[in-house]
Amino acid sequence: MTKKIAIIGAGTAGLHLGLHLRSAGVEVTIFTDKRPEEYAGLRLLNTVAHHYVTVERETALGANHWPSETYGYIGHNYYIGGPKPLRFYGSLGRPSRAVDYRMYQPRLMEDFLARGGRIEYREIAHDDVPEISSRFDLLVVCTGKGPFGHMFKHQPAHSPFDRPQRALCVGLFKGIKETTPRAVTMYFSPAAGEMIEIPTLTFGGMAAALVIENHIGSDLEILAKVKYEDDPKAFIALLLAKLRQHYPTCAERIDEKEFDLANSPRDLLQGGVTPTVRGGHVVLDNGKLAIALGDVHAVVDPVLGQGANMASYAAVILGEEIVAQDVYDQRFVERFEERRTDRVICGTRWTNFMLQHLGTLSPDLLQYIGALSQHPALADEFTENFNYPERQWDCFASPERMRAWVAARVAQPESIRLSA
Ligand SMILES: Cc1cc2nc3c(=O)[nH]c(=O)nc-3n(C[C@H](O)[C@H](O)[C@H](O)COP(=O)(O)OP(=O)(O)OC[C@H]3O[C@@H](n4cnc5c(N)ncnc54)[C@H](O)[C@@H]3O)c2cc1C
């Protein structure tokens, strides 16, 4: 039997699914609103770090064009500000890597086309869904966090927020010296914000992505509002001042003469993300099934870098189930959801937990961070588990679990004393 699958959206979810299905000889058409040649002229889409489990999935898909030995990083630095700042490092078992999605996505679209996939370039409206779905055995909707995904039901039990929890200012910058070894750096400025610095391959070579997560109402929030285009020099001066105050270990690596957006004024993105989970499928009026994949299903704030990694994981699992099963019905959905849910729901819960608790650094979180700072093996395990958000949630799901996680690894946990 020839299976015919329609995918709407050519992001990581749609492309990883499409490439997996093509490797199994399934007939696939992606419907998307942008041609590969349009991406270079777009505003920054995001700044996505692929944890190594995702890099390894790309290798298996034959779509890893950016070797980790050249472009990857091998750990996380952590900086927690306050009267007595804490600094520590956790290593990754294997390298992770970040590439500007304006380079990444068109390259994977080329891979998909070269392997016999079809792409139809047009913006799809909801009215188009009955006609498209009638021509295929299964429809997969991967249109990202925009309004198209609202065809899937909002899940309040997994969506605790009705608005963005951080005011984001995200950009690609030149003039920031890389750390040695090359690593992501996660900075926490209590009651003000978080910042994630990601070594990233851009159109002009390696640069630093700064994901500046500003608490609403803090002095940092202005970074999400002030416009670079209005006065580039004033914007950069303001940013430098905020970095010196809140994230000094980044500021001290900046060459002020060179510091600016890496390649163009389009290398900056400001706004916010409302973390949301939606139902994983709907049965359409014509009886066909539509599956929600990637951000359509679960969108998270970027503070822990989980969204695209979850999307890729779910895409390949969906691909495996499409290949393994012949009937796309309720039982198909059950089998797929059984495999997708733990990773994706734990990724959203862990991210939402951190959004709520990093603001005030609860005593349990302080105790946990103190343990990481004093025990390198724990910092390594925490860092490694960015690849496995369900393991993070095994630890963070309750204060008892956080304490038990530390107690199981540290001989005298009561010796760890920290205050905010
Ligand atoms: C600032 C920022 C930083 C981030 N950092 C990380 C990170 O470090 N790690 C991580 O894992 N995740 C990160 N994310 C999240 C990540 O970007 C998303 O989770 C991921 O890109 C979602 O992939 P997707 O395929 O579901 O959707 P998208 O990548 O948004 O793709 C949607 C696709 O659908 C197309 N489309 C949309 N509407 C239509 C329509 N009506 N008709 C036709 N086509 C349509 C679009 O053109 C696009 O091709 C970050 C997000 C942001 C905003």
The ligand as an SDF file (V2000), in Angstrom:
LIG
                    3D

 53 58  0  0  0  0  0  0  0  0999 V2000
   13.9690   33.2780   20.6610 C   0  0  0  0  0  0  0  0  0  0  0  0
   13.7480   31.7970   20.5840 C   0  0  0  0  0  0  0  0  0  0  0  0
   14.7790   30.9460   20.9260 C   0  0  0  0  0  0  0  0  0  0  0  0
   14.5670   29.5770   20.8740 C   0  0  0  0  0  0  0  0  0  0  0  0
   15.5810   28.7460   21.2610 N   0  0  0  0  0  0  0  0  0  0  0  0
   15.3980   27.4220   21.2200 C   0  0  0  0  0  0  0  0  0  0  0  0
   16.4500   26.5380   21.5740 C   0  0  0  0  0  0  0  0  0  0  0  0
   17.5600   26.9490   21.9400 O   0  0  0  0  0  0  0  0  0  0  0  0
   16.2220   25.2110   21.5020 N   0  0  0  0  0  0  0  0  0  0  0  0
   15.0120   24.7180   21.1050 C   0  0  0  0  0  0  0  0  0  0  0  0
   14.8610   23.4880   21.0420 O   0  0  0  0  0  0  0  0  0  0  0  0
   13.9970   25.5270   20.7640 N   0  0  0  0  0  0  0  0  0  0  0  0
   14.1630   26.8510   20.7960 C   0  0  0  0  0  0  0  0  0  0  0  0
   13.1450   27.6890   20.4250 N   0  0  0  0  0  0  0  0  0  0  0  0
   11.8540   27.1060   20.0170 C   0  0  0  0  0  0  0  0  0  0  0  0
   11.8820   26.6900   18.5520 C   0  0  0  0  0  0  0  0  0  0  0  0
   12.1590   27.7920   17.7400 O   0  0  0  0  0  0  0  0  0  0  0  0
   10.5380   26.0870   18.1620 C   0  0  0  0  0  0  0  0  0  0  0  0
   10.0970   25.1940   19.1510 O   0  0  0  0  0  0  0  0  0  0  0  0
   10.6370   25.3340   16.8550 C   0  0  0  0  0  0  0  0  0  0  0  0
   11.1860   26.1510   15.8530 O   0  0  0  0  0  0  0  0  0  0  0  0
    9.2470   24.8370   16.4520 C   0  0  0  0  0  0  0  0  0  0  0  0
    9.3340   24.1570   15.2320 O   0  0  0  0  0  0  0  0  0  0  0  0
    8.0110   23.9160   14.3890 P   0  0  0  0  0  0  0  0  0  0  0  0
    8.4470   23.1380   13.1950 O   0  0  0  0  0  0  0  0  0  0  0  0
    6.9410   23.3740   15.2440 O   0  0  0  0  0  0  0  0  0  0  0  0
    7.5030   25.3710   13.9490 O   0  0  0  0  0  0  0  0  0  0  0  0
    8.2150   26.4870   13.0790 P   0  0  0  0  0  0  0  0  0  0  0  0
    9.6880   26.3330   13.0820 O   0  0  0  0  0  0  0  0  0  0  0  0
    7.6430   27.7780   13.5330 O   0  0  0  0  0  0  0  0  0  0  0  0
    7.7410   26.1880   11.6000 O   0  0  0  0  0  0  0  0  0  0  0  0
    6.4700   26.5270   11.1300 C   0  0  0  0  0  0  0  0  0  0  0  0
    6.4150   26.3510    9.6250 C   0  0  0  0  0  0  0  0  0  0  0  0
    5.0890   26.5180    9.1480 O   0  0  0  0  0  0  0  0  0  0  0  0
    5.0560   27.4840    8.1050 C   0  0  0  0  0  0  0  0  0  0  0  0
    3.7130   28.0620    8.1590 N   0  0  0  0  0  0  0  0  0  0  0  0
    3.1490   28.7350    9.1860 C   0  0  0  0  0  0  0  0  0  0  0  0
    1.8760   29.0470    8.9080 N   0  0  0  0  0  0  0  0  0  0  0  0
    1.6130   28.5550    7.6700 C   0  0  0  0  0  0  0  0  0  0  0  0
    0.4610   28.5590    6.8130 C   0  0  0  0  0  0  0  0  0  0  0  0
   -0.6950   29.1050    7.1870 N   0  0  0  0  0  0  0  0  0  0  0  0
    0.5610   27.9830    5.5910 N   0  0  0  0  0  0  0  0  0  0  0  0
    1.7180   27.4000    5.1910 C   0  0  0  0  0  0  0  0  0  0  0  0
    2.8290   27.3690    5.9590 N   0  0  0  0  0  0  0  0  0  0  0  0
    2.7750   27.9330    7.1780 C   0  0  0  0  0  0  0  0  0  0  0  0
    6.2310   28.4060    8.4350 C   0  0  0  0  0  0  0  0  0  0  0  0
    6.6790   29.1530    7.3350 O   0  0  0  0  0  0  0  0  0  0  0  0
    7.2700   27.3670    8.8750 C   0  0  0  0  0  0  0  0  0  0  0  0
    7.8440   26.7400    7.7710 O   0  0  0  0  0  0  0  0  0  0  0  0
   13.3150   29.0630   20.4630 C   0  0  0  0  0  0  0  0  0  0  0  0
   12.2760   29.9340   20.1030 C   0  0  0  0  0  0  0  0  0  0  0  0
   12.4910   31.2880   20.1650 C   0  0  0  0  0  0  0  0  0  0  0  0
   11.3720   32.2250   19.7720 C   0  0  0  0  0  0  0  0  0  0  0  0
  1  2  1  0
  2  3  1  0
  2 52  2  0
  3  4  2  0
  4  5  1  0
  4 50  1  0
  5  6  2  0
  6  7  1  0
  6 13  1  0
  7  8  2  0
  7  9  1  0
  9 10  1  0
 10 11  2  0
 10 12  1  0
 12 13  2  0
 13 14  1  0
 14 15  1  0
 14 50  1  0
 15 16  1  0
 16 17  1  0
 16 18  1  0
 18 19  1  0
 18 20  1  0
 20 21  1  0
 20 22  1  0
 22 23  1  0
 23 24  1  0
 24 25  2  0
 24 26  1  0
 24 27  1  0
 27 28  1  0
 28 29  2  0
 28 30  1  0
 28 31  1  0
 31 32  1  0
 32 33  1  0
 33 34  1  0
 33 48  1  0
 34 35  1  0
 35 36  1  0
 35 46  1  0
 36 37  1  0
 36 45  1  0
 37 38  2  0
 38 39  1  0
 39 40  1  0
 39 45  2  0
 40 41  1  0
 40 42  2  0
 42 43  1  0
 43 44  2  0
 44 45  1  0
 46 47  1  0
 46 48  1  0
 48 49  1  0
 50 51  2  0
 51 52  1  0
 52 53  1  0
M  END
$$$$
